[in-house]
Every structure is written in structure tokens, then in C-alpha cells.
């Protein structure tokens, strides 16, 4: 029998430094997998930046996600309501996120409080004017961070009450 093949089949003693190293390496890999999947992200795919590392040192897979709570908002003409936007940073990204509102329906105003996010949440204050069409419309709250892909969250806005096409004043 070849002495090298015998060494490969001989079990490592429980006190072996090599066995400890192998166990630590396995636990490190397993710990990274479970940490990456925490919070219900088992199916999530992190964005990869073209060309690898960004100019500010961000690694592929760094970034943030945006989520609105609730995702659907019903507002009467002339009224204002608020939803919360949450920012979840991932990878090594820990930077500031700058928010903006896009694709606003006619006569809808959005105030983002604050616009510059250092933490993990902000208020999205939606005001609906009298000229906003009745029914459902979509608007977007977008975020931008240095060296990472932009994030987007969509809000479905349902407008009701007196207004164009309603027969009201």
C-alpha cells in the first residue's frame, strides 16, 4: 500500500491542530451562509457592480435595499398621509443614502423626511391635491448611495373623494 494513501485514510486525532483548523474553516463558511440568509433573505441575490470594486472601495454585492410600509396608501383629495421607508444596507456598505421621489402623479406632492439617511428609516409624506385623478397610481421613492447601485421602492397610491370625474365640486 502506498504510504500517502494510508495517511489520507487515517482519521485525525480529536486534539489535532489540523482538525481544529478544518473545523474552524467549516464553521466560518457555515456562519457566513447563515448570516447572509438571516431575516428572510434566503432567495435574495445581491447586485454585482461592473468591474468588481467600486472607486470608493465598495465590494461586489455591497449596497442597500428600500422597502415602504405600507406599500399601498389610500388618500382623499386634499388630504395628506404618511408611510415609512426602511433602508437595509448589506455587504460592507455603511454609507449615506440620499432619497428622491419620482414618477409622481398629477397634483401629488411628496416630502421625504429626512432626505439624507444616515440611519435605517425615513418618513414619506404624501399630499394629494384636488386635481389628482381618482383611482390607483404608482410613484417611486428612489435612493442613491456612493459607489453602489441605486435602490427603488414603489408605492401604490389610491386617490378617492371629490375630484375630476367624480361629479363632486
Buried (B, 14 or more C-beta within 10 A) or exposed (E): EEEEEEEEEEEEEEEEEEEEEEEEEEEEEEEEEEEBEEEEEEEEEBBEBEEEEBEEEBBBBBBBBBBBEEEEBBBBBEBEBEBEBBBEBBBEBEBEBBBEBEBBBEBBEBEBEEEEBEEEEBEBBBBBBEEBBBEEBEBBBBBBBBBBBBBEBBBBBBBBBEBBEEEEE
